[in-house]
Amino acid sequence: PALGDFTRRYPSISLTVLTGNDNVNLQRAGIDLAIYFDDAPSAQLTHHFLMDEEILPVCSPEYAQRHDLTNTVINLSHCTLLHDRQAWSNDSGTDEWHSWAQHYAVNLPTSSG
């Protein structure tokens, strides 16, 4: 919604949105603004904190019903977990599930999926 409002208010500004986590030379690439997600910001860049991250499991209502997840997260241990392998530069690929499981005291095999 905010992006649509921005383009209506500033129609002469051309926006291109790209995703990735490669370090890019912003000047050489002709980029005016970049949003990086990393736990170790580069000392070569000016950075500002935007928001806290909240990680939570999501699935379709049908999947939740089929695996009895509607009232409990205990059964997640029997589900296939999807992993974000590019969350940040030194992430193992299972860190997010591991952190979530620890926070909610859920015994969850985070290495599979």
JORA-V996116 format. One record per backbone hydrogen bond with DSSP energy under -1.0 kcal/mol. CO is the residue of the C=O (numbers start at 1). NH is the residue of the N-H. If there is no record, write none. Layout:
CO_NH ; CO_NH
//
This chain:
1_5 ; 2_6 ; 3_7 ; 4_8 ; 5_9 ; 6_10 ; 10_13 ; 24_26 ; 25_29 ; 26_31 ; 42_45 ; 60_64 ; 61_65 ; 62_66 ; 63_67 ; 64_69 ; 65_68 ; 73_76 ; 74_77 ; 75_78 ; 76_79 ; 88_91 ; 94_98 ; 95_99 ; 96_100 ; 97_101 ; 98_102 ; 99_103 ; 100_104 ; 101_106 ; 102_105 ; 106_108 ; 108_110
//
